[in-house]
């Protein structure tokens, strides 16, 4: 699990999540992060206005899934 430097209860928006992960995954986009949510792999909190807020665990799970090998033949 990557060290994000966030307090355990901190939540970040999708832009901040991208800034944390893009150095390692330069092709990462907001739509790819939303895909992880659609697949039930991350569960961001939704604000009253509908914005996604990702926990440290969501960031770690995203990192893990992005590092897993894919079966592309």
N, C-alpha and C positions, 0 to 999 in steps of 0.2 A: 504494500500500500504506500503510495507516495506521501511524503510529508508536505502538507499544504500550508502550514503555518496559521491555519484558521483555528479560532477557539472552537471547542466541540459543538457549541450551539449556533455558531455563525452560519448564515445562509447567504449565498451569493447568487446574483443574476446570471443569466446565460452568457452575457458578455464577459463577466469575470471568470466564469468557468472556462470559457474558450481561451482567455489569456493565460490561465494556469496550465492548460493542457496543450496548447498549440506549439510551444517550444519542442515538445516531444512528438506531437502529431500535427505537422504543419498543414495537412489537408483537412483537418477537422473543421466542420461547419456547424452552425446552429441547427440545420436540418438533420445532421447526423446525431446530434445530442437529442433532439426531439424524437428521432427514430428509436433511440434507446428507451425513451419513456414509453413510446407506443408499444414496444415489445415487453413492457413491464419490468425492465431491468433497473431503472431509476425511478424514484417517486418524489419529484420536487413538490414542495409546498406551493400552493397558489395563494397569492395575495387577494385582497378584496377586489382589486381591479384586474385580476387574471394573470398577473406576471408570475413566472416560474421563479422559485427561489430554491437553490440546490444546497443540500447539507454537505458537510465534509464527507459523509458516507457516500452520497451520490457522486461526488468527485472521485472518490476512491474506486467505486464500482465502475464508473465510466472508464477510468484509467485501466482497470483490469480487463474489461471487455475489449478495449481498443488494442490491448497487447496480446490478446489471445490469437492464435493462428486461425486463419480462415481456410476453408476448403474450396479453393478456386481452381477448377480444372478446365 
